[in-house]
Amino acid sequence: MIAVHNLNNSRSQRILWLLKELGIEYEIKRYERDPKTMLAPASLRKVHPLGKSPVITDGALTLAESGAIIEYLVERYGSGRLVPALGTPDRLRYTYWLHYAEGSAMPPLLLKLVFDRIENEQMPFFVRPIAQAIAERVKSSFIEPQIAQHLDYLEAELGKSTWFAGNEFTAADIQMSFPLEAAAVRAGLNASRPQLMAFLDRIHTRPAYQRALDRGGAYELLN
């Protein structure tokens, strides 16, 4: 049976959701972040040397990286579901969004998270004004404009079709869910971009998404 090594509040929520969409049985092995550092425990590094999540095991196979896991599960267990046909324009878009989510969308969101923490980090009083000024400057001059550019781009793309790869829901939409959920919580995504907010509403009401939340437990990114 497939095991999902599930770190709380992580990208592994997408994998639990995909498995529910495909109707695949799985077990969850749970790991909790250190409440101070927010890092994964050492026990997760015993599964994969980087100690990242998601990681799945399927028999002798251990596989990390959300995009690689999604491709593996869809190809091995999907029976043609959640992926456009080979050779079609929708298939090319599908592949693009699978890579875009982590390769382009997530880096500026992660930078914002890091620099937000710098602004609020405890430090000697004489260092704090300098650190906060640097963090604010980096965010306002680079990170926030980058995020806005990506959100504008995504808003325009979803104006062309109901889902990212076309008019049918695919695993690419599952992959794209995490950066958009993160943007809604931490990076200013709101009703000013109605296509993106409608996308989030659509995915959050999918029965498989709700079942994955019930199975995986609290997902504080949505709070």
N, C-alpha and C positions, 0 to 999 in steps of 0.2 A: 504493500500500500504506500502511496505517496505520503511523505511527511513534510509539512511546512514548518520550518523553524522560524517562529513568529516572535519578533521583537516588538514590544508594545509601542504604539504610535509610530509605525514605520511604513515603508513602501510595501511590506508584505500583505497589507490589507488588500491590495490589488490582486494578489495571487489567490487569496481566499475567495475573492469575488469571482475571478475567472473560473476557479474550480466549481463554484456553485452554478455559474452559467452553463458549464459543460456537464454538470450532473455527475462529477467524479467524486468518489469517496476519498477521504483523506483524514489524516490525523494531524493534530497541532502539537508541537513542542514549544512551550512558552519560555520566553526570556524577558527579563525586566531590566530597563536601563538603570544605571546609577543615578539617583535623584540629583546629585550635585553636578556630575560631569556630563550626564545624559548619554554616556557611552554604553555600549553593549557589554555584558559580562564576559569574563574569560571563557566561560563554558561554551559560548557561541563560536569562539575561535577554534575550539576543538572540532567543530563541524566544518568550518571553512576558515583558512588562515587569516582572512581579513576581518573576521568577526562582524560582518555586515548582514543586513537583512533586506530583502528576503533571500533565503536559501531553501532549496528543496532537496530531499533525498528520494530517489525512486529506485529501489533495489540497490545495486552497487553504485548508481550514479549520484553524485553530489553536484548541484548546479546553483550558481549565484547569478546575480544581475537580472533585474526585472524583465528587460527586453528579451534576454536569452531564455529565461524561464517561460515567458509567455509564448515565444515561438516554439519551444519544445513541447509544451502542453497542447497547443493547438494542433501542431503537426502530428503528434503521436496519438492524441486522444480525441481530437475535435471532429474527425470524420467529415471535414469540409465546413464545419460550422465556424462562425465568427471570423472568417477570413475570405476576402474576395477571390474570385477565380484568377489563376495565373494568366498573365498576358493582358490583363485589363487595366485601364487607367486607375480604377479603384484600388487594384492591388499595389500599384506603384505608390499611390497616396498612403495606403495602409503601411507599407514598409517605411515610408518617409516619417510618418507620425510615430511609429514605434521607436525610431532613433532620435527624433526631434525632442521627445519628452525629456529624456535624460541628458542628451548631448547639447541642447540649446536652451530649453525652457528652465531647467532646474539650476544651472550655475548661478544666474543672477539672484534667484530666490535664496539659494544657500548663502551667497555673499551678504544679502540683506540680513539674514538670520544671524550671521557671525558679527556683523557690525552693529546690529541692534544690541547684541549681548555685550559688546565692548562698551557701548554707551552706558549700560546699566551695571557693569561689572564693579564689584567692590575693589578699590585701589586707594593708595595714599592720596590725600586731599590735594597735594600739589601736582599730582600727575593727572587727576581726573579732568580738569578743564582742557588740557592738551589732548588727551585721548578722545574726549567727547567732540572736540572741535575737528579732529582728524576724521573720526567716524562720520560725523555729520557732513563733512565736505565730500568724502568718498561716496556716501549715499546720494547726496543731492546732485553731484556732478556726473556720476557714472551709473551707480546701481539702479536708482529709481528711474532714470530715463530709459535704461535698458529694459527694465520690467515693463514700463509703459509701452515701449515699442513692440515687445512681444505680445502683450495683451491686445494691442490694436490690431496686430497681424492676425492673431487667433480669432478675434471678433469678426474680422473681414472674411476669414476662411469659413467660419461657421455660417456666414451669410450665404454661402454658395450651396450648402447641403445640410441636411439634418444632422449628420454625424461626420466625424473627421474624414473618414475614407469614402464617404458617399452618403446615400440615403438609407443604408442598412447599418445597424449597429454591429461593430466588430471589436476584436480584441484591442485594436488601436485606441478605441475610446476608453477602454479600461486602463491602458498605459497612460493616456493623457489625463486621467482623472486626478492623479496626485498633484502635479504642478498647479492645476487649476484650483483644487481644494486649498492648497497651500497659499496661493495668491489671494483667495477669498478671505482667508484668516489673517494673513500677515502682510499683504502687499497691495491692498487697495482695490482689489477686484470687487465691484459692486454693480448696482443697477444701471450705472452709466454705460455698461457693456451688456446689453440685454441678451445677446446671443449666447454669451458665455454663461450668464446666470441661468438661462433656460436649459443649457446643456447640463449644468449641475443639478437643476431640479429634475431633469429626466433621469439621470443616472441614480439619484438618491431615492427615487420611487420605484426602481426596478426591484422586483421580488428577490432576485438573486443577490443584489447588493444588500438588501435588508437582512437576508439570511446569513450572509457572510459577517455582517456586524454582530448578529446574535451569536454566531459561533466564535468569532474572534475576540469578542469582548470590547471594552471601552476603547474608543478611537478619539482621543482628545483633540486631534487636528480639526475636527468638525465643531468643536465648542467655541 
